[in-house]
Amino acid sequence: MLVLSRKLNEKIVIDGNIVITVVKIDRNQVRLGIEAPGQIPVYREEILPLTRTEKEETELAICS
């Protein structure tokens, strides 16, 4: 894992076409702005779509 420090309004560029900007810093919360091409989906980890294998494992666990 790469760990970077950024200040307010500073940016991180990934692969030349994804830009992450620190928009707001407030106590223990950081707001990020993400600019990415429309064909690249961006999700928060907690709502990341389940892969097919994870769905199958979840269904098996529920049925057991």
C-alpha positions in Angstrom: 0.0 0.0 0.0 1.3 3.4 -0.9 0.6 6.0 1.8 0.7 9.7 0.8 0.3 12.9 2.8 -1.8 15.7 1.1 -2.9 19.1 2.3 -6.2 20.8 1.4 -6.7 21.3 -2.3 -3.7 19.1 -3.2 -4.2 16.3 -5.7 -3.1 12.8 -6.5 -3.1 11.6 -10.1 -3.5 7.9 -11.0 -2.7 6.6 -14.5 -2.9 10.1 -15.9 -6.7 10.2 -16.0 -7.9 9.8 -12.4 -7.5 12.8 -10.1 -8.2 12.7 -6.4 -8.4 16.1 -4.7 -8.5 16.8 -0.9 -11.6 19.0 -0.8 -12.1 19.4 3.0 -10.4 18.3 6.2 -12.5 18.5 9.4 -11.2 16.8 12.6 -11.3 13.1 11.9 -13.0 13.3 8.5 -11.5 14.0 5.1 -13.6 14.8 2.0 -12.1 13.7 -1.4 -13.2 14.7 -4.8 -12.6 12.0 -7.5 -12.5 12.8 -11.2 -12.4 9.7 -13.4 -13.6 8.8 -16.9 -17.2 7.6 -17.1 -16.3 4.0 -17.9 -14.4 3.6 -14.6 -16.7 2.8 -11.7 -15.9 4.4 -8.4 -17.3 2.8 -5.2 -16.9 3.2 -1.5 -15.6 0.0 -0.1 -18.7 -0.7 2.0 -21.0 -0.6 -1.0 -18.6 -2.3 -3.5 -20.6 -4.8 -5.5 -20.1 -8.4 -4.5 -18.2 -10.5 -7.0 -20.0 -13.7 -8.2 -17.9 -15.9 -5.9 -18.7 -13.7 -2.8 -22.5 -13.8 -3.7 -22.3 -17.6 -3.9 -20.5 -17.9 -0.6 -23.0 -15.6 1.1 -25.9 -17.6 -0.3 -24.4 -20.8 0.9 -23.8 -19.4 4.4 -27.4 -18.3 4.6 -28.7 -21.7 3.5 -26.6 -23.6 6.0 
